[in-house]
Amino acid sequence: MKTLVTKTLLALAFAGVLSSCEKKADREVIPENPGNYIIAVTPTAIAGKADYLLTASSLESGAASIIGNGVEQDGTYRYYVTANNKLFSMLYGQGSPGAVTVYGVTDGKLNKLNDYTSATVHAFAPVGDDILTVRVPRRIAAAGTPTVYEWYRVSTATNAEVAKGTVDAIMPSGNGEIAHLSWIKQVGNKVFAPYFSIYNSFFTKFPDQAGIAVFSYPQMQYEKTIRDTRTSFIGRYFVDGLGLVENGDCYAFSSSVAADDDPATTAVDAKMTSTKPSAITRIKAGTTEFDMSYFFNFEEASNGYVITNWLNIGQNKFIANIEPKLTKGQYVTGKRLAIVDVVAKTVKAVTGFPEVKDISSVTTTNYSPKDGKTGYVGVNLASGATYVYKIDASTATATQGIKVEGGVITAIQHLQ
């Protein structure tokens, strides 16, 4: 979920955050920075304050500030997705409906195109000319009541919801537990939805299974489940574990963090139960089965790390967040980075990134032009400073880029 807000700004910054987004010369620290990069920033001056969206002309140098700048969002816990050269800002409503605002960029500044109210959803992605969103149940419904996904289709042409429906949320798992979607992705003309099987509080009795539910589109009819027992589940909560590369092959990572209630304690407590390694598997283009000839044991290749998130940068390469196996967890995002080549099956640690002890959090929604070389990752330091780092995949090095003032980075996006 959102980065925890732990630091406070000086009184001047506090006053600036509470002001309107219009520029006020007596409160500005850094001037407006028009551009086509969009940085979502959660203010640190006061807990519970909504994100601000900043624009920037470059991610590699300079500074941007929410103090006197930016477009304030409506409500906390925001998530962002781009499609059809538009930014969709989505409110996670904690179970209640939330506002969705659609933006474009004109002359380097955000331009609101539309807003509407949507159900709180747990997975969302561009599919065709739409944004597909899915609300996923966390508990099995009472007897006589179906346990279903609620899906919504939003047109990126009209910027409005155009269709919705429901589909069985237990059938894909095949074991009586809810197939809780970790994410969704268009693969060919289908929707692939990796899931983790749960019966309560994200616990499972089936830790050593990977599954991807396959749906038709736009009807969203369940067709089959792609299964594998060589890994635990794919992705993590709110984490996209599928990577689609240029030739149409789809790669899937598992962190091996399936858990069950620990019977050794009286409190509800998670115990890691998967016996499988963190690994990457593959579904070849045009197929709906795991390729049993391909298996990338990530723990072996990285000398004892698990993969917790990744950014597709193109040409079969990913910037991966990694975490030592001994400290892995259901919600632990690794603060170390590595360059992963899924075809060559190589893992190369990134140098020049801040030390783990100096990092408060690493942004999980980041940006790459998918040139096979470059990615940009947000880093919130324990000191309170916040930067975007440029990652060069060819040299596996990180370089400090734009500094962000007034809050912590929660997402980095780009529009043309």
Secondary structure by P-SEA (a helix, b strand, c coil): ccccccccccaaaaaaaaccccccccccccccccccbbbbbbbcccccbbbbbbbbccccccccccccbbbbcccccccccccccbbbbbbcccccbbbbbbbbbcccbbbbcbbbbbccccbbbbccccbbbbbbbcccccccccbbbbbbbbbccccccccccccccccccccccccccccccccccbbbbbbbbbccccccccccbbbbbbbcccccccccccccccccccccccccccccccccbbbbbbccccccccccccccccccccccccbbbbbccccccccccccccccccccbbbbcccccccccccbbbbbccccccccccccbbbbbbcccbbbbbbcccccccccccccccccccccccbbbbbbbccccbbbbbbbbccccbbbbcbbbcccccccccccc
